Amino acid sequence: MYTLLVLEDDAELNQTISNALRNEGYRVLTAFSCQEGMAQLAPVIEETRAQLDAGAEELAASKKQLDAAQAEIDAANSKISESVEQLSEAEDELAD
């Protein structure tokens, strides 16, 4: 959900715009001055930063799991290749 800040010093206009945006499904913050607007945005910015940090941590954990899975796949492929080679050698010996 998007968060919008309505910064308008006219209370009636501020309310009208805010209501219209809420009706469209937006999360709306209201302010009547720049200072008030900055105060309204500070928690939103912190929340967004926390979400980004959590996402980065999840991404790092997923990459670690992916790397481990790839190492297991590589090891399994190596064993399969060895087994195929041994079977081929055994087949050649039987053919002789």
N, C-alpha and C positions, 0 to 999 in steps of 0.2 A: 504494500500500500504506500502510495506517495504521501509525503507530508509537505504541505504548502504553508507558507507564512503570508498572511494578508497584513500588510503594513499600510494603514490608512488612518489619518487623524480624524476623519469625519466618522463619528460613531455609527450613524445610520448606514452609511455606505459600507463601512467595515462589516457590519452585521449582514447586510444584503449580499455582499460578495462571499462572505464566509458561509452563509446558509446555502447559497447556490453551489459552492464547491463541495460542501458536505453532502448535498443531495446527489452529487455526481460520484460520491464514494471516496473522496479524498479526506485524509486526516488534515484538519485545518488548525493552525495556530494563529492567533490574532495579536496585533500590537498596534499602538498608536504613535510610537516614536521609534527611532533607530535603536536607541538604547534598550527599550523594552523588547524590540525584535531580536536583538542579539541575546538578551537574557532568555528569550523563548527558544532560540535555536541551540544554545549551548548544550542542553541535555540531549537533544536530537543528534547533534554531532558526536557526543560521547557515546551514545547508544550505537550509532553507525560504526564508530571506531571499534567498539567492543565486538560487534558482529563481524567486522572484517578480520579482527585478530582471531576470533574463534574459527572463522572460515579458513584462515591461513594455517592454523594448528591442525584442523581436520585434513586439509590438503596435504600437509607434511606427513601426517600419520598414514593417509591413503597411499602416498608415494612410497613410504617405507614398506607397506604391505605389498604393493605392486612389485617393488624391487625384490622382495623375498620370494614372491610367487614366481617371478621371472627366473630367479636363481634355481628354484626347484624345477621349473620347466626345462631350463638349460641342462641341469643334471640328469633329468629323465631322458632328454633327447640324446645325451651323451651315452647313457646306458643302452638305449635302444640301438644307437649306431654300433656300439661295441657288440651287442648281441647279434645284430644283422651280419656284421663282419665275421663273427665266430661261426654263425650258421653257414655262411657262404664258404668259409674255409673247410668246415666239416663236410659240406656238400661236395666240394672239390676233391677232398680226400676219399670220399665214398665213390666218386666217379672214376678215380684212378684205379 
